[in-house]
Amino acid sequence: MKSMKKKIFSLGLFLGFVLLVGLPRFSPAFGAGAGNLGTDFWLTFPNSVLNAGQLQLLISCGVNTSGTVQVPGVAFSMPFTIPAGTTVTIPLGNNCFPLLSDAVTQLGIHVTSLDPVAVTGFNYQPLATDGYLALPTASEGTSYIALAYKDDLDSYPSEFAVAASQNATTLTITPSITVGIHPAGVAYTVSMNQGDVYQLVDGGAYGSDLSGSIITSNQPVGVWGAVYCAQVPPGYFYCNYIVEQLWPISMWGTEFYTVPLATRANGDTFRFLAAQNGTVVSVNGTPMVTLSQDQYYETTLSTLSQITANNPIYVMQYSNSNTYDNDTYADPSMISIPPAVEYATSYLVSIPTSDFPENYENVTVPTADVGLVTLDGAAIPAALFNPIGASAYSGAAVSVTAASHQLSGPVSFGVVAYGFSTTDAYGYPGGLLLQPVIAGTPTLSPTSTPTLTPTNSPTATPSPTPTVTATCTPSATPTCEMHIWPNPYNPKYAVNQSVKFDCFPANATLAIYTLSGELVNQITSSGPLVQWFGVNQQGAPVAPGVYYYVVESGNQVLRKGKLLVMR
């Protein structure tokens, strides 16, 4: 049986969720467009499980300021005012996010402010939460390589999204795998204007992964990598939505310091992504892998680690699924690890409220300055720090309360904040400078195949990318990919006590069978959402175990698979 999908619990309404906004103190080195601080942002959210009604922006500032959040394509507008040193939460309209693959929608989210602010975008859903540190338009670039994770569930795909901040933007995309009409390794172009969003979703094939896809543009753009609901590593449940806004290649680095995520007994998953051929990546001084352009390498690290490379790389740290080390308070998330050259000297980090009872900040600091970094004015005890390999840095995992915390130091240091709840997790860099570290971004071409992806695909002629007029209500046309959740299914914890089949085709039939082929229940519906409440045709609850589901229309089988029922 293929790996099991995540339980989605029905929890109370989340109010005042404040997730991890990194905000260096304002100084001459930090102005509009410096790193994650800015006065103008164009953002989006890649499609995710259950993110309708859960999208929010967290906006923070070190001084009194004001601004506006707009989604011009759907006439959404909300002003905001921020008292100095605080965070405001801006809820976004239901379903104002891209649904379709290989389509341009007018769903760019525009944030403007009078003074530089830090913005966090996140999708909050109990047991399916993650977010990203937003980059202002001044920190965007024109050369990216996608980094996400693989589809281990047959229906919760890998994806990336691009938001345009300027008119007459042309994307050139070379997908790492074949998606629809676009063959792997064959470039195609997409035309966009300011506020447009383009999204590519891998189609939900088992094991597919858009990591390694090359994205270039004639104008600066923002790029996001995500997975609808990822199991990390493959085969371990439960899954979680994971997302990050990716950094342009010019902002990658060659020296990174990492601390294991607190409470995780068996370490964390890492990916190292290369932009140049002949990139040698070492961990704690030992060469681990040589990568070509657009290749990534995945490994598990369980100790404090110094990661170095002879050419700039992207480093992503993933929190593993909770069954990886049997920790109920855990789930996947993806965290971009800042290179040391992007460290700041001060951060304002906001931690979630009681929805996440376990919250931490991983701090990496030069060993000579251990004991000099302060948290809310008090020195972080030197005893919490441990050496990172044989490097000149040390790291600590610091438990923090659900509140905003100020971290400061005499030299630049790194911060990653994260937290865990019941089969849920979030993670995020605390902030960064994002100053260009590569003189002359390397020219990208599909010279290699990313790890764990197909190497040969048929040639096809791309057709023009459709432009979709966006609204905040999904189209009635069943163009989205069907998803079945939760799986495994436990009615005690499932939302509405049911298994959901979304994007269900009109006039199709859902049949549930035992493993021996006996019909348990049959539901005919016009869609787009069909629910099975774990009962047979007489309305009695079915016994725990594995069942087959079959979705068919006429004599054509549209979808089939297995469901695990737990009680």
C-alpha positions in Angstrom: 0.0 0.0 0.0 1.3 3.4 -0.9 2.2 5.8 1.9 -0.7 7.3 3.9 -2.0 10.8 3.8 -2.3 13.2 6.7 -5.2 13.4 9.1 -6.8 16.8 8.9 -8.3 17.6 12.3 -11.1 19.9 13.1 -9.8 22.4 15.6 -11.1 25.7 17.0 -10.9 28.9 15.1 -7.4 30.3 15.0 -7.3 33.9 16.0 -4.3 36.2 16.1 -1.9 33.7 14.6 1.5 35.4 14.5 4.1 33.4 12.6 7.7 34.2 12.6 8.3 37.6 11.0 12.0 38.3 10.9 12.7 42.0 11.2 16.2 43.4 11.5 16.4 46.8 13.3 16.4 49.8 11.0 19.9 51.2 10.4 21.7 52.7 7.4 22.3 49.2 6.2 18.6 48.4 6.1 16.5 50.4 3.8 13.6 49.7 1.4 14.5 46.6 -0.6 17.3 45.5 1.7 16.8 41.8 2.2 13.3 41.0 3.4 12.5 44.6 4.3 10.7 46.8 1.8 7.9 49.1 0.9 6.5 47.3 -2.1 5.8 43.5 -2.4 4.0 41.4 -5.1 3.1 38.0 -3.5 1.1 34.9 -4.0 0.3 31.5 -2.4 0.8 28.3 -4.4 -2.2 26.0 -4.3 -2.5 24.0 -1.1 -4.7 21.7 0.8 -7.6 23.4 2.5 -6.2 26.9 2.2 -9.5 28.5 1.3 -10.2 31.2 3.9 -6.9 30.5 5.7 -4.6 32.8 3.9 -3.1 35.7 5.9 -0.3 38.2 5.7 1.6 39.3 8.8 3.2 42.7 8.5 5.7 44.1 11.0 7.6 47.3 11.4 10.1 48.9 13.8 8.5 52.3 13.6 4.9 53.6 13.4 3.8 53.2 9.8 0.8 52.4 7.6 0.0 50.9 4.2 -2.4 48.9 2.1 -2.8 45.3 0.9 -4.6 44.9 -2.4 -5.4 42.1 -4.9 -6.3 44.2 -7.9 -7.6 41.3 -10.0 -10.4 40.7 -7.5 -10.9 44.2 -6.2 -9.6 43.3 -2.7 -8.2 46.2 -0.7 -7.5 46.6 3.0 -5.5 49.4 4.7 -3.4 48.8 7.8 -1.6 50.7 10.5 1.3 49.3 12.5 2.4 50.6 15.9 6.2 50.5 16.2 7.6 47.0 17.0 4.3 45.1 16.5 2.7 42.9 13.9 -0.7 43.3 12.2 -2.6 40.4 10.6 -4.3 40.9 7.2 -6.8 38.1 6.3 -7.2 37.6 2.6 -10.4 36.7 0.7 -11.5 33.1 0.3 -9.9 31.2 -2.6 -7.9 34.2 -3.8 -5.0 32.0 -4.8 -4.1 30.2 -8.1 -6.0 26.9 -8.6 -5.0 26.0 -12.2 -1.8 24.6 -13.5 0.0 26.1 -16.5 -2.2 29.2 -16.5 -1.8 32.9 -15.8 -4.3 34.4 -13.2 -4.6 38.0 -11.9 -4.1 37.0 -8.3 -1.0 38.9 -7.4 -1.1 40.3 -3.8 0.3 43.9 -3.6 1.6 45.2 -0.3 2.7 48.8 -0.1 3.8 50.8 3.0 5.2 54.2 3.9 8.2 52.7 5.7 10.1 49.4 5.2 8.2 46.5 6.6 8.7 42.7 7.0 5.9 40.5 5.5 5.2 36.9 6.2 2.7 35.1 4.0 1.2 31.9 5.5 -1.6 29.4 5.0 -2.9 28.5 8.4 -4.9 25.3 8.6 -4.9 23.1 11.7 -2.5 20.3 11.0 -1.7 21.7 7.6 0.2 25.0 8.3 3.3 26.6 6.7 4.4 30.0 5.6 7.2 32.0 4.0 9.3 35.0 4.5 8.3 37.5 1.7 10.8 39.3 -0.4 10.1 42.9 -1.5 10.2 43.7 -5.2 13.6 45.4 -4.8 15.1 42.0 -3.7 13.6 40.0 -6.6 15.8 38.5 -9.3 15.6 37.2 -12.8 17.2 33.7 -12.4 15.8 31.0 -10.2 15.9 27.2 -9.8 12.8 25.7 -8.2 13.1 23.8 -5.0 10.1 21.9 -3.5 9.7 18.2 -2.7 8.4 15.1 -4.3 4.8 13.9 -4.6 4.7 10.7 -2.4 0.9 10.5 -2.4 -0.3 10.3 -6.0 -2.5 13.3 -5.5 -0.8 16.0 -3.5 1.6 17.4 -6.1 4.8 19.4 -6.2 4.4 22.9 -7.7 5.9 26.4 -8.1 4.4 29.8 -8.7 5.7 33.0 -10.1 4.4 36.6 -9.5 5.2 39.5 -11.8 5.8 42.9 -10.4 6.2 44.6 -13.8 4.4 44.8 -17.1 5.8 43.1 -20.2 7.4 40.3 -18.2 8.4 37.2 -20.1 9.2 34.0 -18.3 11.4 31.2 -19.8 10.7 28.0 -18.0 12.5 24.7 -18.4 10.7 22.1 -16.3 12.7 19.3 -14.7 9.9 16.8 -15.5 7.2 16.5 -18.1 4.1 18.4 -17.1 1.1 18.4 -19.4 2.2 19.6 -22.8 5.6 20.7 -21.5 8.4 18.1 -21.9 11.2 17.8 -19.4 14.2 19.8 -20.4 12.4 21.8 -23.1 12.1 25.6 -22.5 8.8 27.4 -23.1 7.8 31.0 -22.5 5.0 32.7 -20.6 3.9 36.4 -21.0 2.8 38.3 -17.8 1.9 41.7 -16.7 2.2 43.4 -13.2 0.0 41.5 -10.7 -0.2 38.3 -12.8 0.6 34.9 -11.3 1.7 31.8 -13.2 1.5 28.4 -11.5 2.8 25.0 -12.7 1.6 21.9 -10.8 3.2 18.5 -11.5 -0.1 16.6 -12.1 0.1 14.4 -9.0 2.1 11.5 -10.5 3.7 9.4 -7.8 7.3 10.4 -7.2 7.2 13.5 -9.4 9.1 16.6 -8.3 9.4 20.0 -10.0 12.6 20.8 -8.0 15.4 21.6 -10.5 13.1 23.5 -12.9 14.9 26.6 -14.3 13.0 29.9 -14.3 14.4 33.0 -15.9 12.8 36.3 -16.8 13.5 39.6 -18.6 12.1 41.5 -15.5 12.5 40.7 -11.8 9.9 38.3 -10.4 9.1 36.4 -7.2 9.1 32.6 -7.2 7.6 30.2 -4.7 8.2 26.4 -4.3 5.6 24.3 -2.6 4.0 20.9 -2.2 0.2 20.6 -1.8 0.8 18.1 1.1 4.2 16.5 1.5 5.4 13.5 3.4 9.1 13.9 4.4 10.9 11.6 3.9 8.8 9.7 1.4 6.8 6.9 3.0 6.4 8.6 6.4 3.1 10.1 7.4 1.5 12.5 8.0 1.7 15.0 5.2 1.7 18.8 5.5 1.5 21.8 3.2 5.1 23.1 2.7 6.0 26.4 1.1 8.9 29.0 0.8 9.5 32.0 -1.3 12.7 31.1 -3.1 15.7 33.4 -3.3 17.2 34.4 -6.7 20.5 32.7 -7.6 22.4 35.9 -7.1 21.5 35.6 -3.3 22.8 32.1 -2.8 25.9 31.4 -0.7 28.8 29.0 0.0 28.8 28.8 3.8 25.9 27.8 6.0 25.4 26.8 9.6 22.6 24.6 10.8 21.2 23.4 14.1 18.9 20.3 14.3 15.3 21.1 14.9 14.5 20.7 18.6 12.6 17.6 19.8 13.4 15.6 16.6 15.2 12.4 17.6 16.4 11.2 14.1 17.5 14.4 12.5 16.2 16.6 9.6 16.0 16.2 5.9 18.2 18.6 3.8 18.5 19.4 0.2 21.4 21.1 -1.5 20.7 22.7 -4.9 23.4 23.8 -7.3 23.4 26.4 -10.0 26.8 25.6 -11.6 28.5 22.4 -12.8 31.2 21.0 -10.7 29.7 22.2 -7.4 31.3 20.3 -4.5 29.2 20.3 -1.3 30.9 19.4 2.0 29.4 18.8 5.5 31.6 19.5 8.5 34.6 19.5 6.2 33.9 16.2 4.4 33.0 16.3 0.7 29.6 14.8 0.3 28.5 15.2 -3.3 29.5 16.9 -6.6 26.5 18.5 -8.4 25.8 19.8 -11.8 23.7 22.8 -12.6 20.0 22.4 -11.5 20.8 19.2 -9.6 20.0 18.7 -5.9 21.2 16.2 -3.3 19.0 15.0 -0.4 20.4 13.8 2.9 19.6 13.6 6.6 21.6 15.5 9.2 21.3 14.9 12.9 24.1 17.1 14.2 25.0 20.7 14.2 26.5 21.2 10.7 28.7 23.5 8.7 27.7 23.2 5.0 30.2 24.6 2.5 30.5 24.6 -1.3 33.0 25.8 -3.9 30.1 27.4 -5.8 26.9 29.1 -4.4 24.1 26.7 -3.5 20.6 26.8 -2.0 20.1 24.9 1.3 16.7 23.8 2.4 16.0 22.2 5.8 12.8 20.1 6.1 11.1 19.1 9.2 10.2 15.4 8.9 6.8 13.8 9.2 6.0 12.8 12.7 6.2 9.0 12.2 9.8 9.4 11.2 10.7 9.5 14.9 7.3 8.9 16.4 6.8 12.4 17.7 3.1 13.5 17.7 4.1 17.2 18.0 5.8 17.3 14.6 5.1 17.4 10.8 6.8 18.6 7.6 7.8 22.2 6.9 10.5 23.6 4.6 12.9 26.3 5.8 15.3 28.3 3.6 18.6 28.4 5.4 20.4 31.8 5.0 24.0 31.7 4.1 26.3 33.3 6.7 26.9 36.3 4.4 23.2 37.2 4.7 23.1 37.3 8.5 21.9 40.4 10.3 22.7 41.9 13.7 19.2 42.2 15.0 15.8 40.5 14.6 12.2 40.9 15.7 10.7 37.4 15.6 7.0 36.8 16.4 6.0 33.4 17.6 2.5 31.8 17.3 -0.1 31.8 20.0 -1.2 28.7 21.9 -2.0 26.8 18.7 1.7 25.9 18.7 2.7 24.9 22.2 6.3 24.1 21.2 8.3 27.0 19.7 12.0 27.5 19.2 14.6 29.7 17.7 17.8 28.2 16.3 20.6 30.7 16.7 24.0 30.4 14.9 26.7 32.8 16.1 30.5 33.1 15.9 31.9 31.1 18.8 33.9 34.1 20.0 30.5 36.0 20.5 28.6 33.2 22.3 27.0 34.7 25.4 26.8 38.2 23.8 23.6 37.6 21.7 20.6 38.8 23.7 17.0 37.6 23.6 14.6 40.3 24.8 17.5 42.1 26.5 18.9 39.1 28.3 21.9 37.2 27.1 21.2 33.7 25.7 23.1 31.5 28.1 26.4 30.3 26.7 25.7 26.8 28.0 23.0 26.4 25.4 25.5 26.6 22.6 27.5 23.8 21.0 30.3 24.0 18.5 29.3 23.5 14.8 31.8 20.9 13.6 35.3 22.4 13.6 34.1 25.8 12.3 34.3 29.1 14.1 30.6 29.1 14.8 28.3 27.6 17.5 24.6 27.0 17.6 21.7 26.7 20.0 18.1 25.7 20.0 16.3 28.1 22.3 12.8 27.5 23.6 10.7 30.6 23.4 7.2 31.6 24.4 4.3 32.7 22.2 5.2 36.3 21.9 7.4 38.7 19.9 11.1 38.5 20.7 13.9 40.9 20.0 17.3 39.3 19.3 20.5 41.4 19.0 24.2 40.9 18.9 27.5 42.7 18.4 28.1 40.8 15.1 26.0 39.3 12.4 24.3 36.0 13.4 21.6 33.7 12.0 18.1 32.9 13.3 15.6 30.3 12.2 12.2 30.1 14.1 9.9 27.2 14.0 7.3 25.4 16.1 5.3 22.2 16.4 1.8 21.2 17.4 -0.2 17.9 17.0 0.8 16.7 13.5 1.5 20.3 12.5 4.6 22.4 12.0 5.8 25.8 10.7 9.3 27.0 10.0 10.9 30.1 8.6 14.1 32.1 8.6 14.0 34.9 11.1 15.2 37.5 8.6 18.1 38.2 6.3 20.0 40.8 4.4 19.8 39.2 0.9 22.7 41.3 -0.5 23.9 40.0 -3.8 26.8 37.6 -3.3 27.4 36.3 -6.9 29.0 38.7 -9.3 27.2 38.0 -12.5 24.4 35.4 -12.3 25.5 32.3 -14.2 23.6 31.7 -17.5 21.2 28.9 -16.9 20.5 26.1 -19.4 19.1 22.6 -19.0 22.4 20.9 -19.0 21.6 18.2 -16.4 18.7 16.3 -14.9 17.9 16.9 -11.2 18.3 14.0 -8.8 15.4 11.6 -8.7 13.7 12.9 -11.8 13.2 11.4 -15.3 16.0 11.9 -17.8 14.2 11.4 -21.1 10.8 12.9 -22.2 9.1 13.2 -25.6 9.3 16.4 -27.5 6.1 18.5 -27.8 5.3 21.9 -29.1 4.0 24.1 -26.3 0.8 25.9 -26.8 0.2 29.5 -25.7 -0.4 29.8 -21.9 -4.0 30.6 -21.2 -4.9 33.8 -19.3 -7.6 33.3 -16.7 -9.8 36.1 -15.4 -9.6 35.6 -11.7 -12.4 35.8 -9.1 -12.4 34.9 -5.4 -14.8 32.0 -6.2 -13.5 29.0 -8.0 -14.9 28.3 -11.5 -17.6 25.7 -11.7 -15.6 24.0 -14.4 -13.9 20.9 -13.0 -10.4 21.8 -14.1 -8.6 21.1 -10.9 -7.0 17.9 -9.8 -9.1 15.6 -7.6 -7.7 15.1 -4.1 -8.8 12.6 -1.5 -8.3 13.4 2.2 -7.8 12.5 5.0 -6.1 9.2 4.3 -5.7 7.5 6.7 -9.2 8.3 7.8 -10.3 8.4 11.4 -13.9 9.9 11.8 -13.0 11.1 15.3 -10.5 13.6 14.0 -11.6 14.2 10.4 -13.2 17.5 9.4 -17.0 16.9 9.3 -16.1 13.3 10.2 -15.8 12.4 6.5 -13.4 11.6 3.7 -13.5 14.3 1.1 -13.2 13.8 -2.7 -12.8 17.4 -4.0 -13.0 18.4 -7.7 -15.4 15.4 -8.1 -16.5 15.0 -11.7 -20.1 15.8 -12.5 -22.4 12.7 -12.7 -19.7 10.4 -11.6 -20.0 7.5 -9.0 -17.9 6.8 -6.0 -17.8 3.2 -4.9 -16.1 1.8 -1.8 -15.1 -1.9 -1.8 -13.5 -4.3 0.7 -10.2 -5.9 -0.3 -12.1 -9.0 -1.3 -14.2 -6.9 -3.8 -17.4 -6.7 -1.8 -19.3 -3.4 -2.4 -19.5 -1.4 0.8 -21.2 1.8 -0.4 -21.9 3.7 -3.6 -22.5 7.4 -3.9 -23.6 9.2 -7.1 -23.1 13.0 -7.1 -22.9 16.0 -9.4 -19.8 17.2 -7.4 -17.7 19.1 -7.0 -17.3 17.8 -3.4 -18.3 14.3 -2.4 -18.0 13.0 1.2 -18.0 9.5 2.6 -18.7 9.2 6.3 -17.2 5.8 6.8 -20.4 3.9 6.7 -21.9 1.1 4.5 -25.1 1.2 2.5 -27.1 0.6 5.6 -25.5 3.5 7.4 -23.5 1.4 9.8 -19.9 2.3 10.5 -17.4 0.1 8.6 -14.7 -1.8 10.4 -11.2 -0.5 10.6 -9.0 -1.7 7.7 -8.0 -1.1 4.1 -10.7 -0.4 1.5 -10.6 0.3 -2.3 -12.2 3.4 -3.7 -13.2 3.7 -7.4 -14.5 6.9 -9.1 -16.1 6.1 -12.5 -18.3 7.7 -15.1 -20.2 5.2 -17.2 -17.8 2.4 -17.9 -14.7 4.6 -17.5 -12.6 4.5 -14.4 -11.5 8.0 -13.5 -9.6 7.3 -10.3 -8.9 4.4 -7.9 -6.9 3.8 -4.9 -6.8 2.6 -1.3 -8.2 4.1 1.9 -7.1 3.2 5.4 -9.9 3.5 8.0 -8.9 3.9 11.6 -11.1 4.1 14.7 
